[in-house]
Amino acid sequence: MSQPVYDLRSDTITQPTDAMRQAIFEAEVGDDVYGEDPTVNKLQEIVAEMTGKEAALFVSSGTQGNFVSVMAHCGRGDEMILGDRCHIFTSEQGGASALGSIHPRPVHTNPDGTLDLDEIEASIRGDNEHHPVTKLVCLENTHGYSGGRVVPIEHMDAAGDLAHSHGLQLHVDGARLWNAAVALGEPLARILKNVDTASLCLSKGLSAPVGSVVVGSKEFIHQARRNRKVAGSGMRQAGMIAAAGIVAVTEMVERLADDHENAKALATGLSKLDGIQVDPADVETNIVYYEVAHEEITPAQLSAALKAKGVLSNPSGGKRLRAVANRHIEADDIETILGIFKGVLAEGAKVEANGTYVYG
């Protein structure tokens, strides 16, 4: 019997459900470039209604969703203000500037994923011939690099008020916004009430195989659709994949609470192990960042040792590693995973002949 694998690298590893596979098989399709795919149109209508926005657009990924959004808000040489640890700034290959000629103005990201509103306001630039013109403010909710922290509705509202008072728009990278909604016990429409546009992923905790949805006004979606086309993503019979997205948003949202509970249990267990540092209070959704507290053990060595025992958890810079609960990790698996951690830590670091440490 093969060794079981507990994959905690990300919630992007989730496989489509049986219901999704059946929906894909049965999907009614048409040419989406002509706006004639009924399944894509249905998905867009559902998500627009859920988020309280006029319209929605199905795109291939969260990165593409953010890209077509900021392109719709900003012209060449315009500026967007965003956090220095947000996904758009750190992990999308600088696409907004590389392909859109949009100037990023990063501000400090607080540990809880919020941005200082005074710093945002101080960074806004008007029509001065020496400066780019600020057009957009971006937030991220939940905030990935802050450990899946939930940005409070009050902060979202205040950021919207600030942006709008200066004639700016507010875009939210909501790759895991459904996680935020479940954690807050609030509908998406309330969370996004004072937000102009957002991009929401289907392919993380919701388990769809591919895709995101961008939401906003009809005018914004019209421009975003144009941007999607120029980015090479005019999709034809896209209902084949949108069908899985419909199952994702109608059947898979409530179960995200299970991931949150399992992540909290994992963090609580890890906090009790010698050689690991983590504060369970920081875990608000499904992401756990933990640190190696051992001078002779690197995150890469710990990751390799865990992998050999069937637990996948990736290093994430410095002393940190990341574990993401997902629907393939059951509550009963957490104790097994913690037992593997305990065993690996007990083995310690072994010194090879060349003086390097091999962990586990």
N, C-alpha and C positions, 0 to 999 in steps of 0.2 A: 504494500500500500504506500502510495506516495505521501510525502510530508505535506500537511496542509499549509497554505500560505495565507497570511493575514496582511493584506495590502493596505497600509496606512499612508502611502505616498501622497494621495490626493483623492478627492471625491470625483475627479474626472475619470477615474478608472472604472466607474460603475457601468455595468452591462445593462442593456435595455431589458425591460420586463417582458414576460410572455404576452401581456396585453399590448405592449408596444409593438412587438413583432407581428402580432395578429393585425393590429391597426395598420402597420406598414403594408402588409400583404393585401389588405382590403381597401387601401386608400383610393379615393376618387381623385384623379389628377387632371391637370390641364397645363397650359403654358403660363408660368408665373410672370414672365417678362411682359406678356399681354395682360397680366392681372387676372388670368382666367383659371388659376388653379383653385378649386373650391376648398380644398383642405388647408392650403396656405391661408386663404382668406378667412376661413373659420378660426384658425389659430390666432391670426392677427386681431380679429374682432374680440375673441375671448380675452386676450391679454390687454388690449386697449380698455376693455370694460373693467377688468380687475384692477388696473392701475389708475383708472379715472381720467384717462387721456383720450383725445379725439381719435387718434389713429395709431397704428403700429406697423412695424416692418420686420419680417423674418430675415435674418442674416445668418451667415455661416458660422460665426464665432463671436465671443465677447470682445476680442480685440478688434474685429471688423465693426462690431456694433459701436464701440467707442470711437473708432476712426471716422466712420461715416457721420457720427454725431458732431464731433468737434469740427469736422470739415463743413458741416451745415451751419455751424454757428460763427465760424471764423474764416476770413479771407486770407490771402497771402500776406504775411508780415504782421497779422494780428496776433494778439497775446491771450493766453489762457493762464489763469492762476490755479494751481493744484498742489497737493501735498507732495513733499519730497520722498515719501515712501508709498505713494499710490501706484497702482498697477500701470496706469497710463504712462506715468513718468519712468518707472523702473523696468517694466517687463514687456513693453510692446515695441521694442526695437526703435524707439524714437520715431514711429511712423508719422505722427502728426507733424513733426518738423521735416522729416526726410521726404515725405510724399505730399504733405499739405502746406509746407512752408509756414507753419504756425509756431509762434515763439512760446515756449513754456516758461512760466515764472513760478518756480517752486517755493513754497513756504514750509515751515517746520510742521511735521506731523506729530501730534501729541500721542502719548502711549495708548490712549483709548481710541485712536483713529480720527479724532476731531481735529479741526484746524482752528487756530486762533483768529477770531473774526477781526480783531484790531489789526493783526498782521495782514490779513487779506485786504482790509480797507486801505491800509498804508501802501499796499502794493499796486493798487489800481491806478492806471495811467490814462490820461485823456489824450486829446488831440494836440500833442506837442511834437513838432517835426523831428525832435531828437529821439523819440521813443516809439516803440510799437504801441498800438492802441489796444487796450484791454477790452475784450468782448465776452469773456466766459470765465466762470468759476466751476471747478470740478470737485466733487466729493466722491468717496467710495464707501459703500455700505452693503454688507459687513466689510470691515477693513482687514484684508488678508494678511499683510505683513505685521499688523498689530494683534494677530492671533484670532482673527475672526470676530473682533469686538464689534458690538452693535452701536452704530452712531445714533444717539437719541433723536427722537422726532423734534424735540425743542431746538436742537442744533441745526437740523435740516431746515426747519422753519426760519430760524434766525439767519442762516446763510442765504436763504432765498430772499428774505426781506432786504438784506444788505446788497445782494447782487442787483435786485430790481430797483433799489433806490438809486443806483448808479447807472441804470440803463443796461445792465449786464444780464446774461442768462445763466441758469444753474443747471449743470448736467451731473447726473449721478451714475457712476459705474456700479451697477447693482448686480454684479455677477452672482452674488449670493444674497440678493435682497429678499428672496423667499425665506432664507434662514433668519434674517432680521425680523421679518413679519411674524414668523412663528415664535421667536424669542420674545418679541414685544407683545404678542397677542393682539396685533393691530392689522387691519387690512392694508394692502399695498397702496390703495387709493389715499388713505390717510397719511401714510409715510411720505408719499410723493405729492401731497397737496400743494406745497409751495415750491415744487421742483418743476422745471420746464421740460426736461428730457431725461431719459434713463435707458440703460441697456441692461437686460436681464438674461442670464444664462439658463438654458434648459439642460445642459449636458454635465452638470456637476451633481449636487445631491438629488436632483430630480430624475437623474438616470437616463435621460434621452441620449441617443448616440451622438447627436450633433446639433448645434444651432443655438442662437440667441434671438431675442426680440427687442427691438428699439421702439420706444413709445414717445409721443409728444403731440404737438398740434398737427393738423392736416398739412399746413404749409411746411412745417419742419420735416414731416415724413416725406413729402414730395421731394424736397431737396436731398434728404438722406437716401432716398431711392435712386436718385441720379448719381449720388456718390457711390452707392453700392455697385451700380453698373460700371462706372469708370474704374472701380477697384477690381473688376473682373468677376463679379459675382451676380450677374444676371442669371438667375436659376430658372430652369424650364419646368419639368414635372417634379417640382420640389415638394409636392404633397406627400411623396414617398417618405420624406424625413419629417415633414411638418406633422404628420399623423402621430408620430411618437411624441412630439412636443405637446400635442393636445392631451394625450394620456398623462404626460408629465405634469402639466399645470392643473389638471382636473382630478388626478388620483394620487399624486405623490407628494403633495406639499405637507400635509399634516404629519406624515411619518418622519419628517425632518426632526421633530422633537425627539425621536429615538436616537438619532445621531448626536444631538446635543447632550442627551443624558449619558450616552456611552462615552463621549469625549470627556465629560466631567468626571465620570468614574475612572477613566484612564488617568487623567491628570491627578486625581486624588491618590490613586495607587502609586503612581510614579513619585509623587511628593514624599512618600514614605520610604523610598529606596535610597540607600547610601550611594553616592556617586551621581545622583540626578537632582537637578534643581528645577522646580516648577511651582507656580502658585495657582492652585485650582480656582481661586477667585477671579483670575484673568480669563478663564475659559467661559465664554458666554454662548458660543454656538458649537460648531463641530471641529474646530481647529485647536490643536494643542502644540504650543512651542515649549520645548524643554531643553535644558542645558546640561552638558557633561561637566560634572564637578570633580574632575580628576586630572591632575597635571600630566599624567603619563598616558592619557587616553584621548584620542582625537574623535570628533564626531564621525569622521570617515571610518575609523576603526570600529566604533560602536555600531555604525550602520552596517558594516560588512559582517560583523559578528551576529547581529540580529538576523540579517538576511540568511546566513547559514542555518539558522534555527527556524526560518520560516516567517519572520516578521520584517516587513519592508517599511522603512522610515528613513527619509532622506535628510542629510545635512542641509542646513539653511543659512550658512554664514556664521563666522565666529565660532562660538561653542554650542550654537543652537542646532537642534534637529526639529523636524516637523512631523506630526502625526495628525491625520485627518480622518475622522470617523465617517463612515459611509454605509450604505444599506447592505453591503456584503459583510459587515462586521456586526455580529449579534451581541446582545448583552452578555451572554454566557462566554463569548470569546474574550472578553476583557480580562477575566481572571487568568485565562490561559496565556494571553499576551503578557500580562504582568509577571506570570511565572517564568516566562522565557526571559524577560528583562532581568529578573532576579538571578536566574541561573547564569546568564551571560556576565552580569556584573560580578558575580562571585568568582568566575574564572579569572577575572582580572587581565592585566596586560602582561604579555609574555615577551621577553627580549630575545630577538634573533641574534645570530652570530655577528651580524654587521652592526648591531647596536640599535636597530630600529624596533619599535614596539609593534607587536601583532596582538590585536585585542580578541579575546575569546578563543 
